[in-house]
Amino acid sequence: MPNSPYKTKILSFYKNTKRMPTYAEIMSMLGFKSKNAVYKLVNKLVGEGVLDKDSTGHLIPNKLFGETPLLGLVEAGFPTAAEEELVDTMNLDDYLIENKEATYLLEVKGESMIDAGIQEGDLVIAERIAREPKIGEIVIAEVDGGWTMKYFRKTNGKVWLEPANKAFKPIYPESDLKVAAVVKGVVRKY
């Protein structure tokens, strides 16, 4: 049941309400005539690892829903006592991506943005835009036929791109500069 409309409807309900539906809500939502049909569907989804049940029988989404446990805060300064506590779950796509249809990932090559915290091998989350970027946004741009990622700058009506590494020079287009996207986030895997 990889792309089942049942699974999609349950996922939609969960995304919209931040809770799993009850058996009665599933029955109504899917147009089932009995709770027994819901029970069979839920057991099938549990068997596939899509859903799980807690000790009281309530449904819990598994990681196939894209949820990761959010356990609280970690001190980045002085160490403090902390206890692990499930605060919530979080879907990284929902957290990082505002407009799924206009968003894509790019792997970073080069070191011109290291002072912005963007390193070679990182993935940047880029969102296509149909507007002029704001000054200071990090953009994906085509400059005189080549592609780059830099800060968007504008001085006296003239547009240029600024690297975040003093070893690199600003880029002033000779003939053409087209901004395709704005960088919305960075993903780094250790």
C-alpha atoms as one frame of an Amber mdcrd trajectory, in Angstrom:
protein
   0.000   0.000   0.000   2.889   2.395  -0.818   0.820   5.216  -2.345  -2.575
   4.304  -0.967  -5.198   7.073  -0.904  -6.051   5.840   2.612  -2.527   6.466
   3.827  -2.504   9.870   2.080  -5.748  10.937   3.784  -4.503   9.833   7.205
  -1.216  11.696   6.600  -3.137  14.817   5.536  -5.254  14.675   8.672  -2.119
  14.347  10.806  -0.333  17.235   9.050  -3.349  19.520   9.438  -4.267  18.694
  13.029  -0.898  17.568  14.491  -2.622  14.478  15.890  -3.597  11.083  14.600
  -7.286  10.490  13.829  -9.437   8.243  15.999 -10.909   5.046  14.566 -14.281
   6.817  14.217 -12.636   9.724  12.354 -10.845   7.289  10.024 -14.129   5.481
   9.365 -15.854   8.752   8.447 -12.900  10.185   6.508 -12.438   7.053   4.369
 -16.118   6.267   3.954 -15.894   2.888   5.671 -19.132   1.311   6.920 -17.649
  -0.336  10.020 -14.937   0.091  12.615 -13.858  -3.453  11.792 -12.730  -2.246
   8.329 -10.769   0.553  10.042  -9.255  -1.963  12.459  -8.061  -4.132   9.521
  -6.610  -1.106   7.695  -4.822   0.116  10.840  -3.359  -3.344  11.465  -2.125
  -3.445   7.865  -0.488  -0.015   8.263   1.068  -1.120  11.570   2.386  -4.253
   9.834   3.934  -2.098   7.102   5.591   0.122   9.710   3.595   3.201   8.699
   1.779   3.439  12.028   2.333   2.181  15.532   0.158   2.019  18.646   1.032
   3.172  22.137   0.228   1.151  25.278  -3.341   2.481  25.315  -3.983   1.629
  21.650  -3.761   5.189  20.321  -2.191   5.557  16.888   1.328   6.981  16.562
   2.924   7.992  13.247   6.177   6.228  12.443   9.162   7.802  10.719   7.634
   7.057   7.325   5.554  10.158   8.002   8.805  12.156   8.125   8.536  12.901
  11.826  11.599  12.998  14.064  11.334  13.259  17.863  12.071  16.736  19.264
  13.524  16.103  22.712  14.114  19.668  23.932  17.077  22.040  24.077  20.809
  21.453  24.275  23.098  24.013  25.897  25.771  25.326  23.541  27.391  27.371
  26.325  28.078  26.058  29.806  26.860  22.525  30.560  23.589  22.256  32.470
  21.645  19.317  33.845  19.039  18.047  31.419  16.598  15.210  31.164  15.458
  13.640  27.950  11.815  14.488  27.436   9.747  14.058  24.306   8.546  17.604
  23.645   7.041  17.022  20.215   7.851  15.591  16.824   9.061  17.605  13.888
   8.969  17.089  10.145  12.179  18.540   8.702  10.520  19.308   5.361   7.829
  21.337   7.114  10.481  23.132   9.194  12.910  23.913   6.366  10.698  24.308
   3.298   8.024  26.974   2.928   7.095  26.456  -0.732   7.616  22.805  -1.777
   6.755  23.402  -5.442   9.441  26.088  -5.829  12.136  24.465  -3.668  15.106
  22.323  -4.615  18.472  21.259  -3.176  21.929  22.024  -4.537  25.239  20.568
  -3.390  27.826  23.247  -2.658  31.128  23.205  -4.524  33.813  25.709  -3.547
  34.659  27.873  -0.556  33.413  31.347  -1.443  30.616  31.272   1.172  32.428
  29.740   4.186  32.114  32.890   6.309  28.327  32.576   5.891  28.601  29.070
   7.351  28.193  27.354   3.966  30.919  24.819   3.226  31.817  22.592   0.306
  29.688  19.436   0.400  26.781  21.131   2.210  23.339  21.091   0.642  21.563
  24.420   0.262  17.798  24.690   0.147  16.986  27.053  -2.701  13.581  28.557
  -3.454  12.812  29.884  -6.934  11.672  33.488  -6.891   9.852  35.719  -9.353
  10.818  38.950  -7.605  14.040  40.874  -7.170  15.827  39.514  -4.108  16.292
  41.631  -1.018  19.699  43.150  -0.493  21.751  40.790   1.672  19.926  37.598
   0.699  22.069  34.695  -0.467  21.068  33.932  -4.042  21.614  31.388  -6.780
  22.349  33.477  -9.860  23.460  33.173 -13.454  26.169  35.740 -14.139  27.408
  36.204 -17.702  26.563  32.591 -18.529  27.911  30.930 -15.343  26.132  29.927
 -12.132  27.136  30.919  -8.603  25.878  31.397  -5.049  26.653  34.736  -3.358
  25.128  37.597  -1.350  22.909  39.860  -3.458  24.020  43.495  -3.333  22.878
  46.713  -4.990  24.732  50.023  -4.906  23.514  53.138  -6.740  21.169  50.976
  -8.823  23.980  48.618  -9.854  23.568  44.955  -8.912  26.553  42.827  -7.888
  27.334  39.665  -5.935  29.473  39.427  -2.803  31.280  36.297  -1.605  31.512
  35.406   2.087  35.248  34.732   1.966  37.889  37.475   1.772  39.983  35.315
  -0.581  37.334  35.870  -3.299  36.487  39.092  -5.143  32.988  40.554  -5.646
  31.330  39.745  -8.956  30.147  42.636 -11.120  28.285  41.328 -14.189  29.711
  42.373 -17.539  26.450  41.884 -19.395  23.875  39.802 -17.578  22.820  38.765
 -14.066  19.688  36.676 -13.481  18.716  35.560  -9.983  17.008  32.176 -10.077
  16.542  31.433  -6.379  17.128  32.536  -2.799  18.901  30.262  -0.328  16.544
  29.386   2.529  18.664  26.937   4.510  21.751  24.776   4.724  21.957  21.075
   5.480  25.222  19.555   6.670  25.814  15.915   7.459  28.719  14.976   9.694
